[in-house]
Amino acid sequence: MAPVATSTAVIPASRLHGHHDRPSMVSVGTIVWLASELMFFAALFAAYFTIRSVSPELWAQDTALLNVPFATGNTIILVLSSVTCQLGVFAAERGQVGRTGSVLNVGGWGLREWFILTYVMGAVFIGGQALEYAELVHEGVTLASSAYGSMFYLTTGFHGLHVTGGLIAFLYVLGRTYLARKFTHEQAVTAIVVSYYWHFVDVVWIGLFATIYLLK
């Protein structure tokens, strides 16, 4: 009797512990929560445009102090971090938690390497925002100096808090991968959910950047 052939194909982490064709409740819950966050930022945008419409001279005076080239570079870093984050998700979906080969072989990077790079880029963005705040405060634009200062720091500050939350989430995901003995479907779902959040804060920042720095 001929031996029965068995499959040795590696099951991706995103498909471990049974078939997961139905949407994850964690993913659905995250999307619903992000929808509520979108409404929060929509209210900030509405307040920004409303106050600007009644204080055009103030806006013309204070927006002239913005360092648009610097903010553009900082924005590019954050947008590219969304790309690296998604590459990490692709690695998680195929079950690759760590790199294969040299660290210089970017094509062999896994979830950890891509998420570490994303974390660094997000941290650079926050550092750049802090530097911009310091320069504006030096120019006399503070939270209490004017309506423009209040709206600028409220909108960008709340976004900065969301980015910081995303950085903490990356540390959580990375910590789980180092502590766990094997990469599981649950860890892959966590990485995917964190990517949803990170893409969200990136899209919100693009809107903020266009509103504050381009539509001055």
Phi, psi and omega in degrees: 000128183289140179295145180280128181288139178242147181277136178247014181296140179282129180275124178302151181299331181288351181239011181290157176060046177098173180278137183237064182281332178282148180301140176292137179295330177295316179296316180297316179298321179295319180296319178296318179296319179294329176296321177291324177295324178298321177295324178298313180290329177298322177295321178295318177299316181297317179295320180299310182292325180295312181292324179295325183294335180260355179225056183298323180294319179298318180295318180298324182287313187277328180292340177294342180275351182289139177267086186295317178301319179296314180296326178295315177298319179296323179294318179300319179299316181293319179296317179294331178295333176292325178293312180296325177297316181293325176297325175295322178295318178301319178295319179296321182293332177265006175082018181260104183274327181233171183286159172243120182091200184291152177294339178283345178275085185300327180297341180260009181291149176250195181303314185301310185298316181292322180287327176296316178297319178298318178299315181298316181294321177295321178294323177296320178300314179297319177298319178295321178294320178297320178296319178296319177302315182299320180292319181291321176298321177298328179276358177096005178267104181237177181297327184257001186286326183193174177296324179296313179301319180298313182289323180297312183286329178293312183292309181288328180292315178297323176295319178300323176296322178293320177297317178300320176299321177295322178296321177296321179296322177298318178298323179296313180298313181297319179300319179296321181292329180280330182276328182284148180284331178217158182276126186246170177299321180298321178293322178296318178297319178299317179298319180294317180296319177297324178295323176303312182298316183294319177297325179297311181294331177292315180296318178299319180294324177301318177295318178295318181298315180297321183288314188275320188258332183259323180263048185296000000 
